[in-house]
Amino acid sequence: MSQQAFISRRVVTPEGVRAAAVLVEGERIRAVAPIGEIPAGAERHDVGDAAILPGLVDSHVHINEPGRTEWEGFETATRAAAAGGYTMLVDMPLNCLPATTTVAALERKRASARGKSCVDWGAWGGVVRDNPHEIEALAAAGVLGFKCFLIHPGIDGFTMVTEQELRNALPQVARTGLPLLVHAELGGPVEAATARLDHADWRCYATYLQSRPDEAELSAIRLLIALCREFRFRLHIVHLSSCGGLALLRAARDEGLAVSVETCPHYLHFAAEEISDGATLTKCAPPIRGRLNREKLWQGLREGVIDLVATDHSPCPPEMKKGDFRTAWGGIAGLSVALSVMWTEAQKRGFSLTDIARWMAEGPARLAGCVPQKGRIMAGSDADFVVFEPEAERIVTKDHLHQRHAISPYLDKRLRGVTKATYVRGKPAFEGGQFPLKPSGTEQRR
């Protein structure tokens, strides 16, 4: 079998950044070798001073297929992913029709993905009001874990769970050993805050921010930690936006509970004070909070309280983002630019490419149970990596997005760092601005 050697002065490995050759045989990395030890006859790909990072893994993506491909689908979502340096996505169970809450629905998702995915992918199963009996069957069928909501998810077809309904499901979740990913907001604080805003101007971002108070997140996190202590399941908090949750999560981890947490690029880039009235492209839930909150989330990453960064890529047709902050769809699409967004902000705060790889490759791969196959550049891992120019800059245009609908709050932003190529299991999924091969991504099952 022929060998390829991908050469860079900056290869990002678990041991640090160094000049090296990533030696690839078939779909796997055979070795990470000194440049002077490249085998004779190996096909050389020298990227010079561009960095080679492990392929990114996004454990929080709404692909929406089957059923809502007019929002996004496997073909467009995975092209956007490849253009952004992602080599694996894990799909959330709720925005597709049917929702991935049964084995039959999972099989329909698999059929809809066949021959369309440019990158590898996996599926989360859903925990909803009436499916505790499906949880262990979904685990046996290969989902990577589960997702639930403690508040209305904003869409029909996927029900939130009350505390009692969650209690009914947790013994089954715990038996699988798989993580439960939770949208950690409780409805009570949101309903109380919204009731006080009957006559407010919903074109103002400040109104929307008041309607989703920090306490909605904090009360949910306190409940979930108590349930984790009682049922001993693996708890993962998705898209943390409130820095107030950090102390609760740190204490839970110090106690020995199996708790992990993510945040998202938009919470680390934007700040409430900078969002204009009517700028509904920035609407998401939980909301983007203030500057001080943003800096405390960065501190949470620095201290290791926050484990990973995932995009929560949640696209929709343009007309659904129109209107005011009460009626517009709450979701941000950012797969193609997330790496650049993160690097733009991280390098200003003294972080390195090693940090980026830990947050955006190894951390999400670990949550999905795919380490060391995914998320690392090391012997034996899949030959998934991204060629990235950290010093290059660009202004984001619609041509950079590649998702189904080219709408994004990142348009016209000047970002640092450009993805030049993305390789999935040794083959180029994105290179020179193009997608050179037929989609060959495969599902990763637990």
Buried (B, 14 or more C-beta within 10 A) or exposed (E): EEBBBBBBBBBBBBEEBBEBBBBBBEEBBBBBBEBEEBEEEBEEBEBEEBBBBBBBBBBBBBBBBBBBBEBBBBBBBBBBBBBBBBBBBBBBBBBBBBBBBBBEBBEBBBEBBEEBBBBBBBBBBBBBBEBBEBBBBBBEBBBBBBBBBBBEBBBEBBBBBEEEBBBBBBEBBBEBEBBBBBBBBBBEBBEEBBEEBEEBEBBBBBBBBBBBBBBBBBBBBBBBBEBBBEBEBBBBBBBBBBBBBBEBBBEBBEEEBBBBBBBBBBBBBBBBEEBEBBBBBBBBBBBBBBEEBBBBBBBBBEEEBBBBBBBBBBBBBEEBBEBBBBEBBBBBBBBBBBBBBBBBBBBEEEBBBBBBBBBBBBBBBBBBBBBBBBBBBBBEBBBBBBBBBBEBEBEBEEEBBBBBBBBBBBBEBEBBBBBBBBBBBBBBBBBEEEBEEEBBBBBBEB
